[in-house]
């Protein structure tokens, strides 16, 4: 993940719950502004990704 961020690649993290926000059990990378965190169902995440990627290519 560090290399992806360094090369300015879009990074998405997915979780069904708020575990992504747990500072004691996650990497510091998870909390950078460049990392896009999503919490919800896998189906919702898929639609979110499609929406984000279409918006960046239009």
N, C-alpha and C positions, 0 to 999 in steps of 0.2 A: 504494500500500500504506500509506503514511503516513496518508492521510486515513481509510482503513478502520480503522486502529488507533485513530486519534484519536476516531472515532465509535463505538468499541467494537464493531466488527463482527468476526465470527470470520474469521480468515485462515488458510487452509491452503496449504502449499507441498508440491509433489510432485516427487520425483526417483527415477529408477531406481537411482541410486547415492548415495554419500555426498557428492556435490558440494555439497549444501546446507550442509554443515558447514565448507566451505573459507572461512576468514575473509578471505583475500586476494582471492578472486574473487566474493564475494557482498556484498550490501548489508547495512548494519548492522541494518536492519529484520528480516532473516532470523533474527537471534539474540536477539530479544526474547522474553520469556516468553509473551507473548500470541499469538505465531505458532506454529501447530501444524505441525511438519515431519513428513512421511511419506516413507519410502524403501522401495521395493519395486516390485512390478509394478503396472501401471495397474488391473488387475482387483482386486488387493488394496486399492489406494487407493479404488476405487469402493465396495467393501464397508466399508472403514473410515469413509468419509464417511457412508454410510447408517446405520451403527451410531451415529456421533457425533450426527448430526442427529436421529435417532429419540430418542436419550437426552435431548436438550435440549428436545424437544417433548412429553415424557411427564410 
